[in-house]
Amino acid sequence: MSKTDRNQSILNWLESEKLKDNREIENTKKKYIDELRKIKKEELFTIPKKLTLWQKIKILILGN
């Protein structure tokens, strides 16, 4: 095997490894995106309750 053949085979191997890595990265990205889409907005942010009129009056009079 000549030196150029060996270098070419190494380059081919490197390219195939790059392709494998890129596919793995894309698959990981898709998994993260799917997981993020499954999360509901309510799980991330608390939604304040609506206060009744009496609760508002109580807060005004007594403070928090």
N, C-alpha and C positions, 0 to 999 in steps of 0.2 A: 504494500500500500504506500503510495507516495505521500509526501507531506501535504500537497494541495488536496488530495482526496481526504486525508485525515482532517484537515482544516474545514473542508466542506461538510464533512459529516458532523463535526462539532458545531458548526454554524446551524446546520439543520436541526440538530438536537436542541440548541438554544432557542431557535424559533418555535419549535414545538412546545417547549417548556413555557415560553412567553404566552403562547395561545392558551395553554392549560391554565396558567395563572389568571389571564384575562377572563376566561370562562368562569373560573371559581369566584373571582371578584364580582362579576355580573350576577351570579347566582346568589351571592351573599347580599348584594344590594337589593335584589328582588325580595329576598326573605325579610330584610329589615323594612322595606316599604310595605310589604303585606302585614307585618306585625304592627307598624305604625297606623295603618288604615283600620286595623281591628280595634284600636284604642278609642274609646268614646270620649267626647269632649267633657262630659260630666265627670269622668274619672280624673281628668287633669285639673279642672278648675271647679271650685265650689261655687254653686249658684246661690246667691243670697235669697233668703225667704222673703216673701212679701209680708210686711208688718200690717197688722190690723190697725184700725183707727185708735183703739184703746191703747195698744202697745206704743203707738207714736205719741199719744198724749202722756203716757207714763214716762217715756224717755224725755219729753220736754220738761215735765215737772221735776222728776227725780234725777235726771241725767242718765248716763249709761247705767 
